[in-house]
Amino acid sequence: MNIPWSLAMVAAAALALTALLTPLVRGAAIAAGKVSGVRKDRWHRRPTPTLGGVALFLGFGLVLVASSTFLDLVPTLLHETRRGILPWSVWEGLVAAGTLAFLVGLVDDFVHLGPVAKLVGQVAAASLLLMSGIGLWLSGIYVVDAFLSLLWFVGITNALNLLDNMDGLAGGVALMACLFLGTIFLLEGSPELAALTLALAGSLLGFLLFNYPPARIFMGDSGSLFLGMTLSGLALSPGAGLSRSLLAVVAVPVLILVVPILDTSLVTMSRVLEGRSPAEGGRDHSSHRLVSLGMSEERVLWILWSLAALAGAVGLALRTAERTWALMGGGLMVVALVLVGGYLLHVRFRHLEKENVSATALYQRLVRLHARFPVLLMGLDVLLVGLAYYGAYLIRWTPPQLAAELEYFRQSLPVILALKLLVYGMVEVYGVDLRRFGLSETLHFLRANFFASVTIAASLFMLQRTGLSRGVLVIDFLLSSILVLGARFSFRIMEGWARRWSREGVPAVILGALDDMDLALGEMERGRWPGLRPVALADRRVSARKGRLRGYALFGGRDALERAFRETEAGALVLVEREGEQRGEGTGGGEEPLLEIPAHRPVEVYALRLGITLSRQGEDDGRHHGREGRATD
């Protein structure tokens, strides 16, 4: 039997076996009283049995035993690139370490081990990986590399344990990591490691059938510690490799496991800034922050799964792509993760302000310091400017020419970075709130970037003409404008997505002229009417074909309002009118719009008069409640 079919059989068998075992383990957990009750510092809202890690581990382990017996996918020889002490193959080291981590977690599920005891057990399991030759071998100094490797194993294990804070989250993220790691092992010619990884993927998929929200069983520490230890070892398992650059070796494991790393980093940073212990439990993880924006748990789950899949795809590209483009892709992914992390950190402290929780002195000091010296934003610009300049070389020169041209890139990069940041600081592009970054700020930055590019061209021409390329400078101006402006707008874009995906507030249809929709949406999105949430737009004077505007469904034609209410769950109507217009003129026709609202649905009606201030009108009839809001242009 060929290898692809064998691997497919392994994954399918693990899926089926785990799906059969999970209900049995669930029943046993209930009978043994191993049920997680509702607690203030936990997210679930109903008692849920634990010990799902037992089904996960058994489904995975039994399939591995069968595959080693019948499919001959388990290596019998030691790995050729050994640095280990124990006479085991890498495969055996992974299984042994995962088993020990599972047992530590299982004991904790029953008797609740203390933090020190759990850490000792994790270090012991991580040592099995290290002594099997699995590690981050970078410096050539064994003690240094061993310490870094143990730090990685224990850190990832705890990160995945902390990520298990919402139904389906840890299991889904681990599944994404398994799929990408399995692909890498196949490309590297390591079918035995691919079999182990895909067996774990199949088990995770079988478990997710019962752990997807609303979860009927949790994996518990036995599952999360087993997954974390196994994945941390798989991510550093040696292989022939398609790209052996330092970036690929270091960045690929980080990207494939980026969601638990990002979540743990955010929780640690925010708790330190709040004056709390990082080891303290709480509902302040990345998943909880997204839910606090009004998103449903299921949407949050898919957002974080998608982030894990995107990062895994970039990691796969880094492992297989040419080194030059790998550097560019890795840098862009780092920028994206920094922006996402910054936004989620901002969400946390904004949520604390709404709850009237006073910020710590450390956080207040950092905010004041950043207002005077925006070091974080400047550091981000250093990365963006460097990536833009490097990208200009990749675009301008062909691979045979690039190797020779990169020498001038290395010589001129300090000049590029210094002059651009100097000009940006001189023209004051850093004194802007990213949440309000708009057209005027964009034009101001473009002028500053153009002036910086001209200054750079003149300076490089005077310093050293040889190697200077006008094409590179033009491309650099375009790329740096796109990257820096994209970073500046990222907070507004993420805020817009959060509002569109939010489930807070009464869903509302906006009826008016298309030209006035932007202003009406702006009024609602700025929180002038916090009780309303736009879900659709309607303008009778546009084409009857359904379209979209700023991400919202746009309905046109004479029956626009009727279709908007029929296809959404809207419970409110906002009439957009210009000051001086008669009622109905600004809404795309003289007919009374309330007649088109479904009679069986209670709907609140609002009027937004453009040009005057906000006021309230009172109630209308028994079915439609009328309020009149007025806003300035």
MITOR-621792 format. One line per field, with one value per residue (C-alpha): residue in one letter; x negated, y negated, z. Coordinates in steps of 0.5 Angstrom, whole numbers. Each point is the difference from the previous one (the first is absolute). Layout:
residuo = c(a_...)
X = c(X_...)
Y = c(Y_...)
Z = c(Z_...)
//
This chain:
residuo = c(m_n_i_p_w_s_l_a_m_v_a_a_a_a_l_a_l_t_a_l_l_t_p_l_v_r_g_a_a_i_a_a_g_k_v_s_g_v_r_k_d_r_w_h_r_r_p_t_p_t_l_g_g_v_a_l_f_l_g_f_g_l_v_l_v_a_s_s_t_f_l_d_l_v_p_t_l_l_h_e_t_r_r_g_i_l_p_w_s_v_w_e_g_l_v_a_a_g_t_l_a_f_l_v_g_l_v_d_d_f_v_h_l_g_p_v_a_k_l_v_g_q_v_a_a_a_s_l_l_l_m_s_g_i_g_l_w_l_s_g_i_y_v_v_d_a_f_l_s_l_l_w_f_v_g_i_t_n_a_l_n_l_l_d_n_m_d_g_l_a_g_g_v_a_l_m_a_c_l_f_l_g_t_i_f_l_l_e_g_s_p_e_l_a_a_l_t_l_a_l_a_g_s_l_l_g_f_l_l_f_n_y_p_p_a_r_i_f_m_g_d_s_g_s_l_f_l_g_m_t_l_s_g_l_a_l_s_p_g_a_g_l_s_r_s_l_l_a_v_v_a_v_p_v_l_i_l_v_v_p_i_l_d_t_s_l_v_t_m_s_r_v_l_e_g_r_s_p_a_e_g_g_r_d_h_s_s_h_r_l_v_s_l_g_m_s_e_e_r_v_l_w_i_l_w_s_l_a_a_l_a_g_a_v_g_l_a_l_r_t_a_e_r_t_w_a_l_m_g_g_g_l_m_v_v_a_l_v_l_v_g_g_y_l_l_h_v_r_f_r_h_l_e_k_e_n_v_s_a_t_a_l_y_q_r_l_v_r_l_h_a_r_f_p_v_l_l_m_g_l_d_v_l_l_v_g_l_a_y_y_g_a_y_l_i_r_w_t_p_p_q_l_a_a_e_l_e_y_f_r_q_s_l_p_v_i_l_a_l_k_l_l_v_y_g_m_v_e_v_y_g_v_d_l_r_r_f_g_l_s_e_t_l_h_f_l_r_a_n_f_f_a_s_v_t_i_a_a_s_l_f_m_l_q_r_t_g_l_s_r_g_v_l_v_i_d_f_l_l_s_s_i_l_v_l_g_a_r_f_s_f_r_i_m_e_g_w_a_r_r_w_s_r_e_g_v_p_a_v_i_l_g_a_l_d_d_m_d_l_a_l_g_e_m_e_r_g_r_w_p_g_l_r_p_v_a_l_a_d_r_r_v_s_a_r_k_g_r_l_r_g_y_a_l_f_g_g_r_d_a_l_e_r_a_f_r_e_t_e_a_g_a_l_v_l_v_e_r_e_g_e_q_r_g_e_g_t_g_g_g_e_e_p_l_l_e_i_p_a_h_r_p_v_e_v_y_a_l_r_l_g_i_t_l_s_r_q_g_e_d_d_g_r_h_h_g_r_e_g_r_a_t_d)
X = c(0_-3_-1_5_6_-4_0_8_1_-3_3_7_-1_-2_6_5_-3_0_7_2_-4_2_7_-2_-5_5_5_-6_-2_7_1_-7_2_-5_4_-2_5_2_-5_-1_-7_1_4_5_7_2_-3_-4_-4_-7_-5_1_-8_1_4_-5_-6_3_3_-7_-4_4_-1_-7_-1_4_-4_-6_2_4_-3_-7_0_-4_-8_-4_-7_-2_0_-6_-1_0_-2_4_-3_6_0_6_3_3_7_-1_-2_6_4_-3_0_7_2_-3_3_7_-1_-2_6_4_-2_1_7_1_-4_-1_-8_-3_-4_-7_2_3_-6_-5_5_-1_-7_-1_4_-4_-6_2_1_-7_-4_4_-4_6_-2_-2_-7_-2_-7_-4_0_4_1_3_4_3_2_4_3_3_2_4_3_2_3_4_3_2_2_5_2_2_3_5_5_6_4_-4_-6_-6_2_1_-6_-4_4_-3_-7_0_3_-6_-5_2_-1_-7_-2_3_-4_-6_0_2_6_0_0_6_4_-1_2_6_2_0_4_5_1_1_6_3_0_2_7_1_-4_3_4_5_-5_2_-7_-6_-7_-3_-7_-2_2_-3_-6_-1_2_-5_-6_1_1_-6_-4_2_-1_-7_-1_-6_1_-3_3_1_-2_-5_-1_-1_7_3_-2_2_6_4_1_2_5_3_2_1_7_-2_-7_4_5_-5_-4_6_3_-7_-1_7_0_-7_3_6_-4_2_-4_-1_2_7_6_5_4_-5_-2_0_6_3_-2_4_6_0_1_6_-2_3_-4_1_-3_-6_-1_-1_-4_-5_0_-1_-6_-3_1_-3_-6_-1_1_-6_-4_1_-2_-6_-3_1_-1_-6_-4_1_7_1_-3_5_6_-3_-1_7_3_-3_2_7_0_-3_6_5_-3_0_7_2_-4_4_6_-1_-2_6_4_-3_2_7_1_-3_-6_-6_-7_-6_-5_-5_5_2_-8_-1_6_-3_-7_3_4_-7_-4_3_-5_4_3_-7_-2_5_-2_-7_3_5_-6_-5_5_2_-7_-2_7_-2_-7_4_5_-5_-6_1_-3_-7_-1_3_-6_-5_5_1_-7_3_6_-4_-4_6_5_-3_1_7_2_-3_2_7_2_-4_5_6_-2_-1_7_3_4_-1_5_7_5_0_7_2_-6_4_-1_-3_-5_-2_-1_-5_-4_0_-3_-5_-2_-1_-5_-3_-1_-3_-5_-2_-1_-5_-3_-2_-2_-5_-3_-1_3_-2_6_5_7_5_5_-1_1_7_2_-2_4_6_-1_-2_7_4_-3_0_7_2_-3_3_7_0_3_6_1_0_5_4_0_1_7_2_-1_3_7_1_5_7_-2_3_1_-2_5_-3_-4_-6_-4_2_-1_-8_2_6_-5_-5_5_2_-7_-3_5_5_5_-3_7_0_-4_0_2_2_1_6_1_5_-3_-6_0_5_-6_-3_-7_-4_-3_-5_1_8_5_3_7_3_6_7_1_-7_2_5_-6_-5_5_2_-8_-2_2_0_5_-1_0_-4_3_-6_3_-4_2_6_2_8_0_-1_-4_-6_2_0_8_6_3_1_-6_3_5_-5_-2_2_7_-2_-7_-1_-4_-3_0_-6_-1_-7_1_-7_-2_3_-1_2_7_6_7_4_4_4_6_0_-4_-5_-4_-3_-6_-3_-8_-3_-7_-5_-4)
Y = c(0_-7_-5_-5_5_3_-7_-1_6_-2_-6_3_5_-5_-4_6_3_-7_-1_7_-1_-7_1_6_-4_-6_5_3_-7_-2_7_-2_-7_-3_-6_-7_-5_-7_-5_-7_0_5_0_5_-1_7_6_4_7_0_5_0_0_8_1_-4_3_7_-1_-3_6_6_-2_-1_7_2_-4_3_7_0_-6_0_-8_0_0_5_-3_-6_-7_-2_-7_2_-4_4_4_5_6_-2_-2_-7_3_4_-6_-4_6_1_-8_-1_6_-2_-7_3_4_-6_-4_6_0_-7_1_4_-3_-7_0_-6_-5_3_7_-1_-4_6_5_-5_-1_8_1_-5_3_6_-4_-3_7_3_-6_-4_-8_-7_2_-7_-3_7_-1_6_-3_-6_3_5_-5_-4_7_1_-7_1_7_-2_-7_3_5_-5_-5_5_2_-7_-1_6_-6_1_5_3_-5_4_6_-4_-3_6_3_-5_0_8_-1_-5_4_7_-4_-2_7_3_-5_1_8_2_4_3_-7_-2_7_-3_-7_2_6_-6_-4_5_1_-8_0_6_-4_-6_3_0_-6_-5_-5_1_5_7_1_-3_3_-2_-1_7_-2_-7_2_6_-4_-6_5_4_-6_-4_7_1_-8_1_7_1_2_-1_-7_-4_-6_0_-7_-3_-4_7_4_-5_-4_6_3_-6_-2_7_-1_-7_-1_3_-4_-6_1_2_-6_-5_3_-1_-7_-2_3_-3_-7_1_2_7_6_4_6_-2_3_-5_-1_-5_5_-2_4_-4_-7_2_2_-6_-4_3_6_7_5_4_-6_-1_7_0_-7_4_6_-4_-4_7_2_-6_0_7_-1_-5_4_6_-5_-2_7_1_-6_-4_-3_-7_0_4_-6_-5_5_1_-8_-1_5_-3_-7_3_4_-6_-4_5_1_-8_-1_6_-3_-7_4_3_-7_-3_5_-2_-7_2_4_-6_4_-5_2_1_-5_4_0_-8_-1_3_-3_-7_2_3_-7_-4_5_5_5_6_-3_-2_7_3_-5_2_7_-3_-4_5_5_-5_-1_8_1_-5_4_6_-3_-4_5_7_6_0_-8_0_4_-6_-6_3_-3_-7_1_2_-6_-5_3_-4_-7_2_2_-6_-6_3_0_-7_-3_4_-3_-7_-1_3_6_4_-5_4_4_6_1_-6_0_-2_-4_-6_4_4_-5_-3_6_1_-7_2_6_-3_-5_5_4_-6_-1_7_0_-7_3_7_-4_-4_6_5_0_7_5_-5_1_-5_6_3_-7_-1_7_-1_-6_4_6_-5_-4_6_4_-6_-2_7_0_-7_2_7_-2_-3_6_5_-5_0_8_0_-4_3_7_-2_2_-5_-5_0_2_-6_-1_-7_-3_-7_-2_3_-6_-1_7_-1_-5_4_6_-5_-3_7_3_-6_3_-6_5_6_4_1_4_-1_7_-3_-6_-2_-5_1_-5_5_6_6_5_1_-2_-2_-7_0_7_-1_3_-5_1_-4_-1_-2_6_-1_-1_6_5_-3_2_6_2_-2_0_-7_-3_-8_-4_-7_-5_-4_-7_-7_-6_-4_6_3_6_6_-4_2_7_1_-1_-3_6_1_5_3_4_4_3_7_-1_6_-3_-6_-5_-6_-6_-6_-6_-3_-7_-2_-7_-1_3_7_0_5_0_5_5_1_6_6_4_-5_-4_-7_-3_-6_-1_-6_-1_-5_1)
Z = c(0_-2_5_-1_1_6_3_-2_4_6_0_-1_5_5_-1_0_6_4_-2_3_6_2_2_4_4_1_3_5_2_2_4_3_2_-5_-2_0_3_-2_3_0_-3_-5_-7_0_2_2_4_-5_0_0_-2_-7_-1_2_-7_-4_3_-1_-7_-2_4_-3_-7_1_3_-6_-5_2_0_-7_-4_2_0_7_-1_3_-1_4_-3_-4_3_7_6_5_6_0_-5_-3_-7_0_-1_6_4_-2_2_7_2_-3_5_6_-1_-1_7_3_-2_2_7_0_-3_6_6_-2_0_2_-5_2_0_-7_-2_2_-4_-6_0_1_-6_-4_2_-3_-7_1_2_-7_-4_-1_2_-3_-2_-2_4_0_8_2_7_-3_-6_6_4_-6_-2_7_0_-6_2_6_-2_-6_5_4_-5_-3_7_1_-7_2_3_-5_-4_-6_1_2_-4_-7_1_1_-6_-4_2_-1_-7_-2_4_-4_-6_1_2_-6_-4_4_-1_7_-1_7_3_-5_3_7_-1_-5_6_5_-6_0_7_1_-6_4_7_-3_-2_7_2_-5_3_4_3_3_2_2_-1_7_1_-2_-7_0_3_-5_-6_2_2_-7_-4_3_-2_-7_-2_2_-3_-5_-7_-6_-2_-6_3_6_1_7_-1_-3_6_5_-3_-2_6_3_-6_1_7_0_3_7_0_-2_5_6_-2_0_7_3_-2_2_7_1_-2_4_6_0_1_-7_3_2_-3_-4_-6_-3_-6_-7_-1_6_-3_-7_4_4_-7_-1_-4_1_2_-6_-4_5_-1_-8_0_5_-4_-7_4_1_-7_-3_4_-1_-8_1_4_-5_-5_4_0_-7_-4_-2_6_-3_0_6_4_-3_1_8_1_-3_5_6_-2_0_6_4_-3_2_7_1_-2_5_6_-2_1_7_3_-4_3_7_-1_-1_6_4_2_1_-4_4_1_-5_-6_1_0_-6_-3_1_-2_-7_-1_1_-3_-5_0_-1_-6_-3_1_-4_-5_0_-2_-5_-4_0_-3_-5_-2_0_-4_-5_-1_-1_-5_-4_-1_-3_5_-4_1_7_3_-2_1_7_2_-1_3_7_-1_-1_5_6_-4_-3_7_4_-6_0_7_1_-5_3_6_-2_-4_6_-3_7_4_-3_4_-5_2_-4_-5_-7_-6_2_4_-6_-5_6_0_-7_-1_6_-4_-6_3_4_-7_-3_6_-1_-7_1_6_-4_-6_4_4_-5_-7_-2_2_0_-4_-1_-2_7_4_-4_2_7_0_-2_4_7_-2_0_6_5_-2_0_7_2_-2_3_6_-3_-5_6_4_-6_-1_8_-1_-6_3_7_3_5_-2_-3_-8_-4_-7_-3_-5_-4_-6_-2_1_7_2_2_5_3_1_3_5_2_0_4_6_-1_1_3_1_-8_-4_-8_-4_-7_-4_-4_-6_-5_-5_-1_-4_2_0_7_1_6_3_5_2_1_-5_-4_-3_-6_-4_3_4_3_7_0_-2_5_6_-4_0_6_8_0_6_-2_-5_-1_-5_-3_-2_-2_4_-3_-4_1_3_-5_-5_3_0_-7_-1_3_2_7_2_6_-4_-3_7_1_4_5_2_5_-3_3_-4_0_-4_-2_-2_-3_2_7_7_3_4_2_-3_4_-2_-6_0_3_-5_-2_5_-3_2_-3_0_-4_-1_-3_-6)
//
